[in-house]
């Protein structure tokens, strides 16, 4: 429960996830443009904005991180480069797949992905990082698997795209946990720089060779980059200074819940009985997974990084 001292941080965290929850609006406004073109310019504009903010307000953190890497051992430097590169590749994959799913399949598939993502991250944490899981978390994992089976029995392509989005971001979070000693904003900036260095030479491929660059495109891709990426990123960073990881873990589900409501109530998407059963199961699994949080007093020391609309916390 928030106190007068934590209310500004709680409000900032709530605002960040509310903003991410409405991200289908700018994406749907760009539905007539190739997904690769949206990705290309969103990465470019986000990098530019993050660099500008860092140079104006976070130069100290940038220099401190670079000094930290410079003074580390050779093996640590190699791992830093490797995980930063992998992070950029995974984040780019996640962004592109989410943009494609929202604009060419449906919003509910993307929303399902980000409800599934924290649970998949827990499984990967158990397998790769030897993190312990409670009994209720294993039960949630089982229910999530059943939910995926229900989705796959009806539309295999929807399940595969959901898994691509969820797994790409889950693996991304694992790389970030391995780099938790570094400033998360600086890491994101470096990852996006590497991502743009990778996709930059392939402009024609990502834009389809005949890019339509009009005012409408730049207004909405600018909105996507500034309002739905950089702004909530810093709101969340501010919130994490005081809120517990448990609080952030609950707030993060606001995003896909809003996505689901928008999909059915505003965009008029339809679904099947099987999918409804799968969605109910994944919601139940999320509740079960987050039980027994009251003993977690540690502050959230990670950062929720928005792929396009995201739900998982880097701890």
SERO-4910 file (N, C-alpha, C, O; in steps of 0.05 Angstrom, whole numbers):
BEGIN
 pado doro    nc1    nc2    nc3   cac1   cac2   cac3    cc1    cc2    cc3    oc1    oc2    oc3
  Unk    A     17    -24      0      0      0      0     18     25      0     37     26     15
  Unk    A     11     45    -17     28     68    -19     24     87      5      2     89     16
  Unk    A     45    101     12     44    122     33     46    149     19     51    150     -5
  Unk    A     42    171     35     45    197     22     72    201      9     74    215    -11
  Unk    A     93    188     20    120    191      8    123    176    -18    139    184    -35
  Unk    A    108    154    -21    111    138    -45     90    144    -66     91    133    -88
  Unk    A     70    161    -60     49    166    -79     59    176   -106     50    167   -127
  Unk    A     79    194   -108     89    203   -134    101    180   -150     99    179   -174
  Unk    A    115    161   -136    127    139   -149    106    119   -159    108    108   -181
  Unk    A     86    115   -142     64     97   -150     49    109   -174     43     94   -193
  Unk    A     45    135   -174     31    148   -196     48    146   -222     37    142   -244
  Unk    A     74    149   -219     92    146   -243     91    118   -254     89    115   -279
  Unk    A     92     98   -237     91     70   -246     64     64   -259     63     51   -280
  Unk    A     43     74   -247     16     70   -258     14     83   -286      3     72   -304
  Unk    A     24    108   -288     23    123   -313     38    108   -335     29    107   -358
  Unk    A     62     97   -328     78     83   -348     63     60   -361     62     57   -385
  Unk    A     50     44   -344     36     20   -354     10     27   -368      1     14   -386
  Unk    A     -3     49   -359    -27     59   -373    -20     68   -401    -34     62   -420
  Unk    A      3     82   -404     12     91   -430     17     67   -448      8     66   -471
  Unk    A     32     48   -438     38     24   -454     13      8   -461     12     -5   -482
  Unk    A     -7     10   -444    -32     -4   -450    -46      6   -474    -61     -9   -487
  Unk    A    -42     31   -481    -56     43   -504    -39     44   -529    -45     58   -548
  Unk    A    -17     29   -529      1     29   -552    -11     19   -578     -1     26   -600
  Unk    A    -32      2   -578    -45     -5   -603    -55     18   -620    -57     16   -644
  Unk    A    -61     41   -607    -72     64   -622    -52     74   -643    -59     76   -667
  Unk    A    -27     82   -635     -8     90   -656      0     68   -675      5     74   -698
  Unk    A      0     43   -665      7     21   -683    -14     17   -704     -8     14   -728
  Unk    A    -40     18   -696    -62     15   -715    -62     38   -735    -70     34   -758
  Unk    A    -54     62   -726    -53     85   -744    -32     82   -766    -33     95   -786
  Unk    A    -13     63   -760      9     58   -779      5     32   -794     24     22   -806
  Unk    A    -19     20   -793    -24     -7   -803    -19     -9   -833    -14    -30   -843
  Unk    A    -22     13   -848    -18     13   -877     11     13   -885     17     10   -909
  Unk    A     29     16   -866     58     17   -872     70    -10   -865     61    -24   -847
  Unk    A     92    -18   -879    105    -43   -873    115    -44   -844    125    -24   -834
  Unk    A    113    -67   -831    122    -70   -803    151    -63   -801    160    -51   -781
  Unk    A    167    -71   -821    196    -66   -820    202    -36   -821    221    -27   -808
  Unk    A    186    -21   -836    190      8   -837    184     21   -811    198     39   -802
  Unk    A    162     12   -798    156     23   -771    178     17   -751    187     34   -736
  Unk    A    188     -8   -752    210    -16   -734    235      1   -739    247     11   -720
  Unk    A    242      4   -765    266     19   -772    266     47   -760    286     55   -748
  Unk    A    245     61   -765    244     89   -756    239     92   -726    247    111   -714
  Unk    A    225     72   -715    221     73   -686    248     69   -671    253     83   -651
  Unk    A    264     50   -680    290     46   -668    307     71   -672    320     81   -653
  Unk    A    307     83   -696    324    106   -702    316    130   -684    333    143   -672
  Unk    A    290    135   -682    280    158   -667    284    154   -637    291    172   -622
  Unk    A    280    129   -628    284    123   -599    313    126   -591    319    137   -570
  Unk    A    331    117   -609    360    120   -603    367    150   -602    381    158   -583
  Unk    A    357    165   -621    362    194   -621    352    208   -595    366    224   -584
  Unk    A    328    201   -587    317    213   -563    332    205   -538    337    221   -520
  Unk    A    339    179   -536    354    170   -513    381    182   -511    391    189   -490
  Unk    A    394    185   -534    421    198   -535    418    227   -526    435    237   -510
  Unk    A    398    241   -535    393    269   -528    389    272   -498    400    289   -485
  Unk    A    371    255   -487    365    255   -458    390    249   -442    395    262   -422
  Unk    A    405    229   -451    430    221   -437    450    244   -437    463    249   -416
  Unk    A    454    257   -459    473    279   -461    465    303   -444    482    317   -433
  Unk    A    439    308   -443    429    331   -428    426    326   -398    431    343   -382
  Unk    A    416    302   -391    408    297   -363    422    273   -350    422    271   -326
  Unk    A    433    255   -366    444    230   -354    473    225   -363    481    202   -365
  Unk    A    488    246   -368    515    243   -377    533    229   -356    550    213   -363
  Unk    A    527    235   -331    543    222   -309    540    192   -309    559    177   -307
  Unk    A    515    182   -313    510    153   -313    523    140   -337    533    118   -336
  Unk    A    522    154   -360    534    144   -385    564    140   -381    575    119   -388
  Unk    A    577    161   -371    606    160   -367    614    139   -346    634    126   -349
  Unk    A    597    137   -325    603    118   -304    601     89   -315    618     72   -307
  Unk    A    582     84   -332    579     57   -343    602     50   -362    613     28   -361
  Unk    A    610     70   -378    633     65   -397    658     61   -381    675     44   -388
  Unk    A    662     76   -359    686     72   -342    685     44   -329    705     31   -326
  Unk    A    661     36   -320    658     10   -307    666    -12   -326    679    -31   -318
  Unk    A    657    -10   -351    665    -31   -371    694    -30   -377    707    -51   -379
  Unk    A    705     -6   -380    734     -3   -386    751    -15   -364    772    -26   -370
  Unk    A    743    -12   -339    759    -22   -316    754    -51   -310    767    -62   -291
  Unk    A    736    -64   -323    729    -92   -317    750   -111   -330    766   -103   -347
  Unk    A    749   -136   -322    767   -156   -333    760   -162   -362    738   -157   -371
  Unk    A    779   -175   -376    776   -181   -404    751   -198   -409    736   -194   -427
  Unk    A    747   -219   -391    725   -237   -394    698   -222   -390    679   -226   -405
  Unk    A    698   -204   -371    673   -188   -366    667   -170   -389    644   -165   -396
  Unk    A    688   -159   -401    684   -141   -425    672   -157   -448    654   -148   -461
  Unk    A    682   -182   -452    672   -198   -474    642   -205   -469    626   -205   -487
  Unk    A    636   -212   -444    609   -219   -437    590   -194   -440    567   -197   -448
  Unk    A    601   -171   -432    585   -146   -435    578   -142   -465    555   -136   -471
  Unk    A    598   -145   -482    593   -141   -511    573   -162   -521    555   -156   -536
  Unk    A    577   -187   -513    560   -209   -522    531   -205   -514    513   -206   -530
  Unk    A    527   -200   -488    500   -197   -478    486   -171   -488    462   -171   -492
  Unk    A    502   -150   -492    491   -126   -503    482   -131   -532    460   -121   -540
  Unk    A    498   -145   -547    491   -152   -575    466   -169   -576    448   -164   -591
  Unk    A    466   -190   -559    443   -208   -558    418   -193   -550    396   -197   -561
  Unk    A    421   -175   -531    398   -159   -522    387   -143   -544    362   -141   -548
  Unk    A    404   -130   -560    395   -115   -583    380   -131   -604    360   -123   -614
  Unk    A    391   -155   -610    378   -173   -629    351   -182   -619    331   -182   -634
  Unk    A    350   -191   -594    325   -201   -583    304   -179   -581    280   -183   -586
  Unk    A    312   -155   -573    293   -133   -571    282   -125   -598    259   -119   -601
  Unk    A    300   -124   -618    291   -118   -645    271   -139   -656    251   -132   -668
  Unk    A    277   -164   -651    259   -186   -659    232   -183   -645    211   -186   -658
  Unk    A    233   -176   -620    208   -173   -604    191   -149   -615    167   -152   -619
  Unk    A    204   -127   -620    190   -103   -630    177   -110   -657    153   -104   -661
  Unk    A    192   -122   -675    182   -127   -702    158   -146   -701    138   -142   -714
  Unk    A    161   -168   -685    140   -188   -684    114   -176   -671     92   -182   -680
  Unk    A    117   -159   -651     94   -147   -638     80   -128   -658     55   -128   -660
  Unk    A     95   -111   -672     83    -93   -691     68   -108   -712     45   -101   -719
  Unk    A     80   -130   -722     67   -146   -743     41   -159   -732     20   -158   -746
  Unk    A     42   -170   -708     19   -183   -697     -4   -164   -692    -27   -170   -700
  Unk    A      1   -141   -681    -20   -121   -676    -33   -112   -702    -58   -108   -703
  Unk    A    -17   -107   -722    -28    -95   -747    -38   -116   -767    -54   -109   -785
  Unk    A    -29   -141   -765    -36   -161   -786    -49   -186   -775    -58   -202   -791
  Unk    A    -49   -190   -749    -64   -213   -738    -86   -202   -719   -108   -198   -729
  Unk    A    -80   -198   -694    -99   -184   -677    -85   -175   -651    -64   -185   -644
  Unk    A    -98   -157   -637    -86   -146   -612    -86   -167   -590    -67   -167   -574
  Unk    A   -107   -184   -590   -109   -203   -568    -85   -223   -568    -77   -232   -547
  Unk    A    -75   -229   -592    -51   -247   -593    -27   -234   -580    -12   -247   -566
  Unk    A    -23   -208   -586     -1   -194   -573     -5   -191   -543     15   -193   -528
  Unk    A    -30   -186   -534    -35   -184   -506    -30   -210   -491    -19   -211   -470
  Unk    A    -39   -232   -503    -34   -259   -492     -4   -263   -488      4   -275   -468
  Unk    A     12   -254   -507     41   -258   -506     52   -246   -480     70   -258   -467
  Unk    A     43   -222   -474     55   -208   -451     43   -216   -424     54   -209   -403
  Unk    A     21   -231   -424     12   -244   -400     29   -269   -396     35   -277   -373
  Unk    A     37   -282   -418     52   -306   -417     82   -301   -410     95   -318   -398
  Unk    A     92   -278   -419    120   -272   -417    133   -274   -389    153   -287   -387
  Unk    A    121   -263   -368    134   -266   -342    136   -294   -332    155   -302   -319
  Unk    A    116   -311   -340    117   -339   -331    139   -354   -347    153   -371   -336
  Unk    A    141   -348   -373    163   -360   -389    190   -351   -378    210   -366   -378
  Unk    A    192   -326   -370    217   -316   -359    224   -331   -334    248   -337   -329
  Unk    A    204   -337   -317    209   -353   -293    220   -381   -300    238   -391   -287
  Unk    A    209   -393   -321    218   -420   -329    247   -418   -339    264   -435   -332
  Unk    A    253   -398   -355    281   -395   -365    300   -388   -342    323   -398   -341
  Unk    A    290   -373   -323    307   -367   -299    313   -392   -284    335   -395   -274
  Unk    A    294   -410   -282    298   -436   -268    318   -453   -284    336   -465   -272
  Unk    A    315   -454   -310    331   -472   -327    360   -461   -330    379   -476   -330
  Unk    A    362   -435   -334    388   -423   -342    403   -411   -318    427   -412   -317
  Unk    A    388   -399   -299    400   -385   -277    397   -399   -250    406   -389   -230
  Unk    A    384   -422   -251    380   -439   -227    364   -424   -206    368   -427   -182
  Unk    A    345   -406   -214    328   -392   -195    307   -411   -185    297   -428   -200
  Unk    A    300   -408   -160    280   -425   -147    251   -416   -153    246   -392   -156
  Unk    A    234   -435   -156    205   -429   -160    189   -441   -138    194   -464   -129
  Unk    A    168   -427   -129    150   -437   -109    129   -456   -122    126   -457   -146
  Unk    A    115   -471   -105     96   -490   -115     74   -476   -131     66   -486   -152
  Unk    A     64   -453   -121     43   -439   -136     53   -429   -163     37   -427   -182
  Unk    A     79   -424   -165     90   -415   -191     91   -438   -211     86   -435   -235
  Unk    A     97   -462   -201     97   -486   -219     68   -492   -228     64   -499   -251
  Unk    A     49   -488   -210     21   -492   -218     13   -472   -239     -1   -479   -258
  Unk    A     22   -447   -236     17   -426   -256     29   -433   -283     18   -429   -304
  Unk    A     53   -445   -282     67   -453   -307     51   -475   -321     48   -475   -345
  Unk    A     41   -494   -305     24   -515   -317     -1   -505   -330     -8   -514   -351
  Unk    A    -14   -486   -316    -39   -474   -328    -32   -458   -353    -48   -458   -372
  Unk    A     -9   -445   -353     -1   -430   -377      4   -449   -401     -4   -443   -423
  Unk    A     16   -472   -395     20   -492   -416     -6   -502   -428     -9   -506   -452
  Unk    A    -25   -506   -410    -52   -515   -419    -65   -493   -435    -78   -499   -455
  Unk    A    -62   -468   -427    -73   -446   -442    -61   -445   -470    -75   -440   -490
  Unk    A    -35   -449   -472    -21   -449   -498    -32   -472   -516    -35   -469   -540
  Unk    A    -36   -495   -504    -47   -518   -518    -74   -512   -530    -81   -520   -553
  Unk    A    -91   -498   -515   -117   -490   -524   -116   -471   -548   -130   -474   -568
  Unk    A    -98   -451   -546    -94   -432   -568    -84   -447   -593    -94   -442   -615
  Unk    A    -64   -465   -589    -53   -480   -611    -72   -498   -625    -70   -504   -649
  Unk    A    -91   -509   -609   -111   -527   -621   -130   -513   -640   -141   -526   -658
  Unk    A   -133   -487   -636   -151   -472   -654   -136   -458   -676   -143   -460   -700
  Unk    A   -115   -443   -669    -99   -428   -689    -70   -431   -682    -59   -416   -664
  Unk    A    -56   -449   -695    -28   -454   -690    -11   -429   -695      8   -424   -681
  Unk    A    -18   -414   -716     -2   -391   -723     -3   -370   -701     17   -357   -695
  Unk    A    -27   -366   -689    -29   -347   -667    -11   -355   -643      2   -339   -631
  Unk    A    -11   -381   -637      6   -391   -615     35   -387   -621     50   -378   -604
  Unk    A     43   -393   -646     72   -390   -653     80   -360   -651    102   -355   -642
  Unk    A     64   -342   -660     71   -314   -658     71   -305   -628     89   -290   -620
  Unk    A     52   -315   -613     52   -309   -584     78   -318   -571     90   -304   -555
  Unk    A     86   -343   -578    111   -354   -566    135   -339   -576    154   -335   -560
  Unk    A    135   -330   -601    158   -314   -611    161   -288   -596    183   -281   -587
  Unk    A    139   -274   -592    140   -249   -577    148   -254   -548    166   -240   -538
  Unk    A    135   -273   -535    141   -278   -507    169   -289   -502    183   -280   -484
  Unk    A    178   -308   -519    204   -319   -515    227   -300   -522    247   -299   -508
  Unk    A    223   -284   -543    244   -264   -550    248   -245   -527    271   -237   -521
  Unk    A    226   -236   -514    229   -217   -492    238   -231   -467    253   -220   -451
  Unk    A    229   -256   -462    238   -271   -439    268   -276   -440    282   -272   -420
  Unk    A    279   -283   -463    308   -287   -466    322   -260   -462    344   -259   -451
  Unk    A    309   -239   -472    321   -212   -469    324   -206   -439    345   -196   -430
  Unk    A    303   -212   -424    304   -206   -395    326   -223   -381    338   -213   -362
  Unk    A    330   -247   -390    351   -264   -379    378   -251   -383    395   -250   -365
  Unk    A    383   -240   -407    409   -227   -412    412   -202   -395    434   -195   -386
  Unk    A    389   -189   -389    391   -165   -372    396   -172   -343    409   -157   -328
  Unk    A    386   -195   -334    392   -203   -307    421   -210   -303    433   -206   -282
  Unk    A    433   -219   -325    462   -225   -324    479   -199   -324    503   -200   -320
  Unk    A    466   -177   -330    480   -151   -331    468   -131   -312    468   -107   -317
  Unk    A    458   -141   -289    444   -123   -271    461   -103   -256    451    -85   -243
  Unk    A    488   -106   -259    506    -87   -246    508    -61   -262    520    -41   -251
  Unk    A    498    -60   -286    500    -37   -303    475    -20   -304    453    -31   -299
  Unk    A    477      5   -310    455     24   -312    437     15   -335    446     11   -358
  Unk    A    411     11   -329    392     -1   -349    386     18   -372    383      8   -395
  Unk    A    385     44   -367    380     62   -389    404     63   -408    400     63   -433
  Unk    A    428     62   -397    452     62   -414    453     36   -430    459     37   -454
  Unk    A    446     14   -418    445    -12   -432    425    -11   -455    431    -20   -477
  Unk    A    401     -1   -450    381      1   -471    391     18   -494    387     11   -517
  Unk    A    403     40   -488    414     58   -509    435     43   -526    434     45   -550
  Unk    A    453     29   -513    474     14   -527    461     -9   -544    470    -14   -566
  Unk    A    441    -22   -533    428    -44   -547    414    -33   -572    416    -45   -593
  Unk    A    400    -11   -569    387      1   -593    406     12   -613    401     10   -637
  Unk    A    429     22   -604    450     31   -622    460      8   -638    464     10   -663
  Unk    A    466    -15   -625    475    -39   -638    453    -49   -657    459    -58   -680
  Unk    A    428    -48   -648    406    -58   -665    404    -41   -690    401    -51   -712
  Unk    A    407    -14   -687    405      3   -711    430      0   -729    428      2   -753
  Unk    A    453     -5   -716    477    -10   -733    473    -35   -750    484    -37   -772
  Unk    A    458    -54   -738    453    -79   -753    432    -76   -775    436    -86   -797
  Unk    A    410    -62   -769    389    -59   -789    392    -35   -807    380    -34   -829
  Unk    A    409    -16   -799    413      8   -814    420      4   -844    407     16   -861
  Unk    A    440    -13   -850    447    -18   -878    425    -31   -895    427    -31   -919
  Unk    A    405    -42   -881    384    -57   -896    358    -41   -898    336    -52   -896
  Unk    A    361    -15   -902    338      3   -903    318     -6   -924    294     -7   -919
  Unk    A    328    -13   -948    310    -22   -970    295    -47   -962    271    -49   -968
  Unk    A    308    -65   -949    295    -90   -941    273    -85   -921    251    -96   -923
  Unk    A    278    -68   -901    258    -63   -880    235    -46   -889    213    -48   -879
  Unk    A    240    -29   -908    219    -11   -917    205    -21   -942    186     -9   -952
  Unk    A    213    -44   -952    200    -55   -976    209    -44  -1002    197    -50  -1023
  Unk    A    229    -27  -1002    241    -16  -1026    226      8  -1037    236     22  -1055
  Unk    A    202     14  -1027    187     37  -1037    173     50  -1013    148     50  -1011
  Unk    A    189     60   -995    178     71   -970    161     96   -974    168    114   -989
  Unk    A    138     96   -961    120    119   -962    125    136   -938    115    130   -916
  Unk    A    140    157   -941    148    174   -918    133    200   -920    143    220   -930
  Unk    A    109    200   -908     93    224   -909     90    235   -880    100    223   -861
  Unk    A     76    257   -878     72    270   -852     58    252   -832     65    251   -808
  Unk    A     38    237   -842     23    219   -824     41    199   -812     39    193   -788
  Unk    A     59    187   -828     77    167   -817     95    178   -796     98    167   -774
  Unk    A    107    201   -801    127    212   -782    113    222   -756    125    221   -735
  Unk    A     88    232   -758     74    241   -734     69    217   -716     74    219   -692
  Unk    A     60    195   -727     53    172   -710     77    156   -701     78    145   -679
  Unk    A     98    154   -718    122    140   -710    137    156   -689    150    146   -671
  Unk    A    135    183   -692    147    200   -671    132    198   -645    144    197   -623
  Unk    A    105    196   -646     89    192   -622     96    165   -610     98    163   -585
  Unk    A     99    145   -626    106    118   -616    133    118   -602    136    105   -581
  Unk    A    152    133   -613    179    133   -601    180    151   -576    192    142   -556
  Unk    A    168    174   -577    171    193   -554    151    187   -532    160    184   -509
  Unk    A    126    185   -538    105    182   -518    102    153   -508     96    149   -485
  Unk    A    106    134   -526    101    106   -519    127     90   -515    125     66   -510
  Unk    A    150    103   -516    175     89   -510    191    105   -489    194     95   -466
  Unk    A    201    128   -496    219    143   -479    205    153   -454    216    151   -432
  Unk    A    181    165   -457    167    176   -433    161    155   -412    168    158   -389
  Unk    A    147    133   -420    141    112   -399    166     99   -388    166     90   -365
  Unk    A    187     98   -404    212     87   -395    223    102   -371    231     91   -351
  Unk    A    223    129   -373    233    145   -351    213    147   -328    222    150   -305
  Unk    A    188    146   -333    168    144   -312    172    119   -295    171    120   -270
  Unk    A    177     97   -309    182     72   -295    208     72   -279    209     62   -257
  Unk    A    228     84   -291    254     87   -277    250    103   -251    262     95   -230
  Unk    A    235    124   -252    229    140   -228    214    123   -207    220    124   -184
  Unk    A    194    108   -217    178     92   -198    194     71   -184    190     65   -160
  Unk    A    213     59   -198    230     38   -187    249     47   -165    261     31   -151
  Unk    A    251     73   -161    268     83   -140    256     77   -112    271     74    -93
  Unk    A    229     74   -111    217     70    -85    198     47    -83    194     35    -62
  Unk    A    186     39   -105    166     17   -104    180    -10   -103    202    -14   -113
  Unk    A    167    -29    -90    178    -56    -88    174    -71   -114    158    -63   -131
  Unk    A    190    -92   -118    187   -108   -142    160   -121   -143    149   -125   -165
  Unk    A    148   -128   -120    122   -139   -119    101   -120   -130     83   -128   -145
  Unk    A    103    -95   -122     84    -75   -132     86    -71   -162     66    -71   -176
  Unk    A    111    -69   -172    115    -66   -201    105    -91   -215     93    -89   -237
  Unk    A    109   -115   -203    100   -140   -215     70   -141   -219     61   -153   -238
  Unk    A     55   -128   -201     26   -127   -204     18   -106   -224      1   -110   -241
  Unk    A     31    -82   -222     24    -60   -240     28    -68   -270     14    -58   -287
  Unk    A     48    -85   -275     55    -90   -303     33   -104   -318     33   -103   -343
  Unk    A     14   -117   -304     -8   -130   -318    -29   -111   -328    -48   -119   -342
  Unk    A    -28    -86   -320    -47    -66   -330    -45    -64   -360    -65    -61   -374
  Unk    A    -21    -66   -371    -16    -63   -399    -32    -83   -416    -48    -74   -432
  Unk    A    -28   -109   -413    -43   -128   -430    -73   -128   -424    -88   -134   -442
  Unk    A    -81   -122   -399   -109   -121   -393   -123    -99   -409   -144   -103   -421
  Unk    A   -110    -75   -411   -120    -53   -427   -121    -61   -456   -140    -55   -471
  Unk    A    -99    -75   -465    -98    -85   -493   -122   -102   -499   -135    -99   -520
  Unk    A   -128   -121   -481   -151   -139   -485   -177   -123   -487   -194   -128   -505
  Unk    A   -181   -105   -469   -206    -89   -469   -209    -73   -495   -230    -71   -507
  Unk    A   -186    -61   -504   -187    -46   -529   -193    -63   -553   -208    -55   -571
  Unk    A   -181    -87   -553   -185   -106   -575   -215   -112   -580   -224   -112   -602
  Unk    A   -229   -117   -558   -257   -125   -561   -277   -101   -560   -296   -101   -575
  Unk    A   -272    -81   -543   -291    -59   -540   -287    -37   -560   -307    -24   -567
  Unk    A   -263    -32   -569   -258     -9   -587   -253    -19   -616   -266     -9   -635
  Unk    A   -235    -38   -619   -229    -47   -646   -247    -69   -657   -245    -77   -680
  Unk    A   -265    -79   -640   -285    -98   -649   -275   -125   -657   -286   -138   -675
  Unk    A   -253   -134   -645   -243   -161   -651   -261   -182   -640   -275   -178   -620
  Unk    A   -262   -205   -654   -278   -228   -645   -260   -251   -636   -236   -251   -643
  Unk    A   -271   -269   -622   -255   -292   -612   -273   -317   -612   -296   -316   -619
  Unk    A   -261   -339   -604   -275   -365   -603   -278   -374   -574   -264   -363   -556
  Unk    A   -295   -393   -569   -298   -404   -542   -273   -416   -532   -266   -414   -508
  Unk    A   -257   -429   -549   -232   -441   -541   -212   -420   -532   -198   -423   -512
  Unk    A   -211   -398   -547   -193   -376   -540   -201   -363   -513   -185   -356   -497
  Unk    A   -227   -360   -510   -237   -349   -484   -228   -366   -461   -219   -356   -441
  Unk    A   -231   -392   -464   -222   -411   -443   -192   -408   -438   -182   -408   -415
  Unk    A   -176   -404   -460   -147   -401   -457   -141   -375   -443   -123   -374   -427
  Unk    A   -155   -354   -450   -150   -328   -437   -157   -329   -407   -143   -317   -391
  Unk    A   -179   -342   -401   -187   -345   -372   -165   -360   -357   -158   -353   -335
  Unk    A   -155   -381   -369   -133   -397   -357   -108   -381   -352    -96   -382   -331
  Unk    A   -101   -364   -372    -76   -349   -369    -80   -327   -348    -61   -321   -333
  Unk    A   -104   -316   -346   -109   -296   -324   -108   -309   -297    -96   -298   -278
  Unk    A   -119   -334   -294   -118   -348   -269    -89   -355   -262    -81   -353   -239
  Unk    A    -73   -363   -282    -45   -370   -277    -29   -346   -268    -11   -348   -251
  Unk    A    -36   -322   -279    -22   -298   -270    -28   -292   -241    -10   -285   -226
  Unk    A    -53   -295   -233    -61   -291   -205    -46   -310   -187    -35   -303   -166
  Unk    A    -47   -336   -194    -33   -357   -178     -3   -351   -177      9   -354   -155
  Unk    A      8   -344   -199     37   -339   -200     46   -317   -180     67   -318   -169
  Unk    A     29   -297   -177     35   -274   -161     26   -276   -132     27   -256   -117
  Unk    A     16   -299   -124      9   -303    -96     34   -303    -78     56   -308    -88
  Unk    A     29   -299    -53     51   -301    -33     73   -280    -38     97   -286    -35
  Unk    A     64   -256    -44     84   -234    -49     90   -218    -25    109   -202    -25
  Unk    A     74   -221     -4     77   -202     19    104   -204     33    111   -185     47
  Unk    A    118   -226     29    144   -228     42    166   -216     26    189   -215     35
  Unk    A    160   -205      2    181   -194    -15    183   -164     -9    167   -148    -19
  Unk    A    203   -156      6    206   -128     14    227   -114     -2    231    -89      0
  Unk    A    242   -128    -18    264   -116    -33    253    -96    -54    233   -101    -67
  Unk    A    267    -74    -56    259    -54    -77    264    -66   -104    283    -81   -108
  Unk    A    248    -57   -123    253    -65   -151    278    -50   -161    278    -26   -162
  Unk    A    299    -66   -167    324    -53   -176    328    -57   -206    350    -52   -216
  Unk    A    307    -66   -219    310    -70   -248    295    -48   -263    291    -27   -253
  Unk    A    288    -55   -288    276    -35   -305    258    -49   -324    266    -68   -337
  Unk    A    233    -40   -326    216    -51   -346    222    -37   -373    218    -13   -375
  Unk    A    231    -52   -392    238    -40   -418    216    -46   -438    209    -69   -441
  Unk    A    204    -26   -450    182    -31   -468    192    -41   -496    205    -26   -510
  Unk    A    185    -65   -503    191    -74   -530    172    -59   -549    180    -46   -568
  Unk    A    147    -62   -544    126    -45   -556    105    -41   -536     96    -18   -532
  Unk    A     97    -62   -523     80    -60   -499     90    -83   -483     89   -106   -492
  Unk    A     99    -79   -459    112   -100   -445    102   -104   -417     88    -86   -407
  Unk    A    109   -126   -404     98   -131   -378    118   -142   -358    111   -146   -335
  Unk    A    142   -147   -365    160   -162   -347    181   -144   -334    189   -124   -346
  Unk    A    188   -151   -310    207   -135   -295    235   -148   -295    237   -171   -289
  Unk    A    255   -132   -301    282   -141   -299    291   -138   -270    291   -116   -259
  Unk    A    299   -160   -257    306   -158   -229    336   -161   -225    345   -160   -202
***
